[in-house]
Amino acid sequence: MVFPEPRFIDTNGIRMAIYERGHGPAVILLHGFPELAFSWRHQLPALAAAGYRAIAPDQRGYGRTDCPPAVGDYSIEELIADTNGLLDALDLASATFVGHDWGALLLWSMALMSPERIDGLVILNIPFFPRPPVDPITLFRQRFGDDFYIVNFQDSNEADKAFAADPKHFFDVMMRQGQITREVFDQLPAEMKSLSLLAVMKRQQSGGKPLLSPAERDYFADAFAGSGFTGPINWYRNWTHNWESLDGIEQTVRIPTLFIGAHDDVLISPVHIEAMKPHVTDLEIHMLAPCGHWSQQERPDDVNALMLDWLARRTL
């Protein structure tokens, strides 16, 4: 598979790398952590073949896009401004968006704060979470402890350094499929559910099987060897700020939405998906099983089929 070379645009004070295939109605795909536009390598050609203009950026702090130095440079306001600036640079008043992981979290917030720029949403893995009354970091710390990766990211730069010390090993142990099923995870004692990425990095072997070919693993590892992990982790370091920014904003998404969940994405329970329903007024849900967190890379044909069917029915 030949992945396109990037072109660069200026948006919101940064230089962003974008990767494009096809012509037609615009579909913009936003990746999560620890990923790249390359995570959509299976979706760009499928969308282009179906008559869409598929556009995937390396997001702020990732790959060939600029990596500003300050934690505050990765607030939800800056991330939404990047996305709106991308639309402006492409002369698009609005577009359909696809988001996975942090890309999904960004789009849920954009749907509340800048809904006029979104024609439709395809969300992978991460459901809509209405703003809680308490800082989520406090809740994470109480429920999962200090070793939980999102909490650990707040407290030190230990993870930044550990991941950057051996990016190939990081992707070898992180991007795997078939590591654990929801049924097995649900039976684990609480002390085994800390989800420490630092502990994962110390493994010499992991369960399941590699998701990436050696060449794909090297693509990710080489990109992160160049850009580092601090920019991407700074997205997490704005969790409290982003929670504060959403204070007073109605927690209802009024944009046509396709949600593609993964049965074995163990951080996301069926309860979370059910709880989303009252907050998203036009929602279609499909679940992939077996499937873990890396849905668009683990089950690309199924993700593409669901996405293209929904796009044909809902956005043209």
C-alpha positions as CSV (number, residue, x, y, z in Angstrom):
1,M,0.0,0.0,0.0
2,V,1.4,3.4,-1.0
3,F,0.6,6.1,1.4
4,P,0.4,9.6,-0.1
5,E,3.0,12.2,0.5
6,P,1.9,15.1,2.6
7,R,1.2,18.7,1.6
8,F,1.4,21.4,4.2
9,I,-1.0,24.1,5.2
10,D,-0.9,26.9,7.7
11,T,-3.6,26.8,10.3
12,N,-4.0,28.5,13.6
13,G,-0.3,29.5,13.7
14,I,1.1,26.0,13.0
15,R,2.2,24.2,9.9
16,M,0.1,21.1,9.4
17,A,0.8,18.0,7.3
18,I,-2.2,16.7,5.5
19,Y,-2.6,13.5,3.4
20,E,-5.3,13.4,0.6
21,R,-6.9,10.9,-1.7
22,G,-9.8,11.4,-4.1
23,H,-12.3,14.1,-5.1
24,G,-15.8,14.9,-4.1
25,P,-17.5,15.7,-0.8
26,A,-14.9,16.2,1.9
27,V,-14.4,13.6,4.7
28,I,-11.8,14.6,7.3
29,L,-10.3,11.9,9.4
30,L,-8.8,12.8,12.9
31,H,-6.5,10.3,14.6
32,G,-5.8,9.7,18.2
33,F,-3.0,8.7,20.5
34,P,-0.4,7.4,19.8
35,E,-1.2,7.6,16.1
36,L,-0.8,9.5,12.9
37,A,-2.6,10.3,9.7
38,F,-1.1,6.9,8.6
39,S,-3.6,5.2,10.9
40,W,-6.2,5.9,8.2
41,R,-4.1,4.2,5.5
42,H,-7.0,1.7,4.9
43,Q,-9.7,4.3,4.9
44,L,-8.2,7.0,2.5
45,P,-8.3,4.7,-0.6
46,A,-11.7,3.3,0.2
47,L,-13.2,6.7,0.6
48,A,-11.6,8.0,-2.6
49,A,-12.8,5.0,-4.5
50,A,-16.4,5.7,-3.3
51,G,-16.3,9.3,-4.6
52,Y,-15.1,11.2,-1.6
53,R,-12.2,13.6,-1.0
54,A,-10.5,12.0,2.0
55,I,-8.2,14.2,4.1
56,A,-6.2,13.0,7.1
57,P,-3.9,15.4,9.0
58,D,-1.1,14.7,11.3
59,Q,-2.6,16.5,14.3
60,R,-0.9,19.1,16.4
61,G,2.3,17.6,18.0
62,Y,2.3,14.6,15.8
63,G,4.4,13.4,12.8
64,R,5.2,16.2,10.3
65,T,2.9,18.8,11.9
66,D,4.4,21.4,14.2
67,C,4.8,20.6,17.8
68,P,4.5,23.7,20.0
69,P,6.3,23.6,23.3
70,A,3.8,24.6,26.0
71,V,1.1,22.4,27.6
72,G,-1.4,25.2,27.0
73,D,-0.8,24.9,23.3
74,Y,-2.8,21.7,23.3
75,S,-6.0,22.9,24.9
76,I,-9.3,22.0,23.4
77,E,-9.7,25.6,22.1
78,E,-6.4,25.3,20.2
79,L,-7.3,21.9,18.8
80,I,-10.7,23.0,17.5
81,A,-9.1,26.2,16.1
82,D,-6.7,23.9,14.2
83,T,-9.6,22.0,12.7
84,N,-11.6,25.1,11.8
85,G,-8.4,26.5,10.3
86,L,-8.0,23.3,8.3
87,L,-11.5,23.8,6.9
88,D,-10.7,27.4,6.1
89,A,-7.4,26.5,4.3
90,L,-9.3,24.0,2.2
91,D,-12.1,26.5,1.4
92,L,-14.7,24.3,3.1
93,A,-17.5,25.8,5.1
94,S,-18.0,22.4,6.7
95,A,-17.3,18.7,6.2
96,T,-18.1,15.3,7.5
97,F,-15.6,14.2,10.1
98,V,-14.3,10.8,11.3
99,G,-12.5,10.5,14.6
100,H,-10.8,7.8,16.6
101,D,-9.6,8.0,20.3
102,W,-8.5,11.6,20.9
103,G,-9.8,12.5,17.5
104,A,-13.2,11.4,18.7
105,L,-12.9,13.4,21.9
106,L,-11.9,16.4,19.9
107,L,-14.9,16.0,17.6
108,W,-17.4,15.6,20.5
109,S,-16.2,18.9,21.9
110,M,-16.2,20.5,18.5
111,A,-19.8,19.3,18.1
112,L,-20.7,21.3,21.2
113,M,-18.5,24.4,20.6
114,S,-18.4,24.7,16.8
115,P,-21.2,22.6,15.4
116,E,-21.8,24.6,12.3
117,R,-18.6,23.3,10.8
118,I,-19.6,19.6,11.0
119,D,-22.1,18.0,8.6
120,G,-21.9,14.5,10.0
121,L,-19.8,12.5,12.5
122,V,-18.4,9.0,12.3
123,I,-17.0,8.2,15.7
124,L,-14.8,5.2,16.5
125,N,-14.5,3.6,20.0
126,I,-15.0,6.6,22.2
127,P,-18.6,7.5,23.1
128,F,-19.8,10.9,24.1
129,F,-19.2,11.5,27.8
130,P,-21.3,14.4,29.2
131,R,-19.3,16.8,31.4
132,P,-19.2,15.4,34.9
133,P,-19.7,17.7,38.0
134,V,-16.2,16.8,39.2
135,D,-12.8,17.2,37.5
136,P,-12.3,13.9,35.6
137,I,-8.7,13.7,36.7
138,T,-9.9,13.5,40.3
139,L,-12.3,10.8,39.3
140,F,-9.6,8.8,37.4
141,R,-7.2,9.1,40.4
142,Q,-9.8,7.9,42.8
143,R,-11.0,5.0,40.6
144,F,-7.8,3.8,39.0
145,G,-4.9,5.2,41.1
146,D,-1.8,7.1,40.3
147,D,-0.4,4.5,37.9
148,F,-3.4,4.9,35.5
149,Y,-1.8,6.3,32.3
150,I,-3.9,9.5,32.1
151,V,-3.2,10.3,35.8
152,N,0.5,9.5,35.4
153,F,0.7,11.9,32.4
154,Q,-0.4,14.7,34.7
155,D,2.1,14.0,37.4
156,S,5.5,13.7,35.6
157,N,7.2,13.4,32.2
158,E,8.3,9.9,33.0
159,A,6.2,8.5,30.3
160,D,7.4,11.0,27.7
161,K,11.0,9.8,28.3
162,A,10.2,6.1,28.6
163,F,8.3,6.0,25.3
164,A,10.9,8.0,23.4
165,A,13.7,5.8,24.6
166,D,12.5,2.9,22.4
167,P,9.7,3.8,20.0
168,K,9.9,0.5,18.2
169,H,9.3,-1.4,21.4
170,F,6.5,1.0,22.4
171,F,4.6,0.2,19.2
172,D,5.3,-3.5,19.4
173,V,3.7,-3.7,22.8
174,M,1.0,-1.1,22.3
175,M,-0.6,-1.8,18.9
176,R,-1.7,-5.4,19.2
177,Q,-4.9,-7.3,18.6
178,G,-6.4,-10.1,20.6
179,Q,-4.6,-9.3,23.8
180,I,-7.7,-9.6,26.1
181,T,-11.4,-10.0,25.7
182,R,-13.9,-7.9,27.6
183,E,-15.1,-11.0,29.4
184,V,-11.6,-11.8,30.7
185,F,-10.9,-8.2,31.6
186,D,-14.2,-7.9,33.6
187,Q,-13.1,-10.8,35.8
188,L,-9.7,-9.4,36.7
189,P,-9.2,-8.1,40.2
190,A,-9.1,-4.3,40.6
191,E,-5.4,-4.2,41.2
192,M,-4.8,-5.7,37.7
193,K,-6.8,-3.0,36.0
194,S,-4.5,0.0,36.6
195,L,-3.7,0.3,32.9
196,S,-0.3,1.6,33.4
197,L,1.5,2.2,30.1
198,L,4.8,2.4,31.9
199,A,4.2,-1.2,33.1
200,V,3.3,-2.1,29.5
201,M,6.6,-0.7,28.3
202,K,8.5,-3.0,30.7
203,R,7.1,-6.1,29.1
204,Q,9.4,-8.0,26.8
205,Q,6.5,-10.0,25.5
206,S,2.8,-9.2,25.1
207,G,-0.3,-11.2,24.5
208,G,-2.2,-11.4,21.3
209,K,-0.4,-10.7,18.0
210,P,1.1,-7.6,16.4
211,L,-1.4,-5.4,14.6
212,L,1.3,-3.8,12.4
213,S,3.6,-5.3,9.9
214,P,7.3,-4.5,10.5
215,A,7.2,-1.8,7.9
216,E,4.1,-0.2,9.4
217,R,5.6,-0.4,12.9
218,D,8.8,1.3,11.6
219,Y,6.7,4.1,10.0
220,F,5.1,4.9,13.4
221,A,8.3,4.5,15.3
222,D,10.4,6.7,13.0
223,A,7.8,9.4,13.1
224,F,7.7,9.5,16.9
225,A,11.5,9.2,17.1
226,G,11.5,12.5,15.3
227,S,8.7,14.3,17.0
228,G,8.8,12.8,20.5
229,F,5.9,12.0,22.7
230,T,5.5,15.2,24.8
231,G,3.3,17.0,22.3
232,P,0.8,14.1,22.1
233,I,0.9,13.6,25.9
234,N,0.2,17.3,26.3
235,W,-3.3,16.7,24.9
236,Y,-3.9,14.7,28.1
237,R,-2.4,17.4,30.3
238,N,-5.2,19.7,29.3
239,W,-7.9,17.4,30.6
240,T,-8.8,19.6,33.6
241,H,-8.6,22.7,31.5
242,N,-10.9,21.2,28.9
243,W,-13.4,20.2,31.5
244,E,-13.4,23.7,32.8
245,S,-13.9,25.1,29.3
246,L,-17.1,23.1,28.8
247,D,-18.7,24.5,31.9
248,G,-22.1,26.0,31.0
249,I,-22.2,24.4,27.5
250,E,-25.3,22.3,26.9
251,Q,-24.2,18.6,26.6
252,T,-26.3,17.7,23.6
253,V,-24.9,16.7,20.2
254,R,-27.3,17.6,17.4
255,I,-25.3,16.3,14.4
256,P,-26.1,13.0,12.6
257,T,-23.7,10.5,14.1
258,L,-22.5,7.0,13.4
259,F,-20.8,5.4,16.3
260,I,-18.7,2.3,15.7
261,G,-17.7,0.6,19.0
262,A,-15.4,-2.3,19.7
263,H,-16.5,-5.1,22.0
264,D,-13.0,-5.6,23.5
265,D,-12.0,-2.0,23.9
266,V,-11.9,-2.7,27.7
267,L,-11.9,1.0,28.9
268,I,-15.2,1.5,27.2
269,S,-18.1,-0.5,28.7
270,P,-21.6,-1.1,27.3
271,V,-22.8,1.2,30.1
272,H,-20.8,4.1,28.7
273,I,-22.3,3.5,25.2
274,E,-25.8,3.3,26.6
275,A,-25.3,6.5,28.6
276,M,-24.4,8.4,25.4
277,K,-27.8,7.8,23.8
278,P,-29.8,10.6,25.5
279,H,-27.1,13.2,24.6
280,V,-26.8,12.5,20.8
281,T,-30.1,13.2,19.1
282,D,-29.4,11.4,15.8
283,L,-27.3,8.3,16.6
284,E,-26.7,5.0,14.9
285,I,-24.6,2.4,16.7
286,H,-22.7,-0.6,15.4
287,M,-20.4,-2.8,17.5
288,L,-17.4,-4.8,16.2
289,A,-16.6,-8.1,17.8
290,P,-14.0,-9.3,18.2
291,C,-12.2,-6.0,18.1
292,G,-10.0,-4.0,20.4
293,H,-9.1,-0.3,20.5
294,W,-7.4,0.1,17.1
295,S,-10.6,-0.5,15.1
296,Q,-9.8,1.2,11.8
297,Q,-6.5,-0.7,11.6
298,E,-7.7,-4.0,13.2
299,R,-11.0,-4.3,11.2
300,P,-10.5,-2.0,8.3
301,D,-12.9,-3.7,5.9
302,D,-15.7,-3.7,8.4
303,V,-15.1,-0.1,9.4
304,N,-15.0,1.0,5.8
305,A,-18.2,-0.8,4.9
306,L,-20.1,0.7,7.9
307,M,-18.8,4.1,7.2
308,L,-19.5,4.1,3.5
309,D,-23.0,2.8,3.9
310,W,-23.8,5.5,6.5
311,L,-22.2,8.2,4.4
312,A,-24.3,7.2,1.4
313,R,-27.5,7.2,3.4
314,R,-26.9,10.3,5.6
315,T,-24.6,12.8,3.9
316,L,-25.4,13.0,0.2
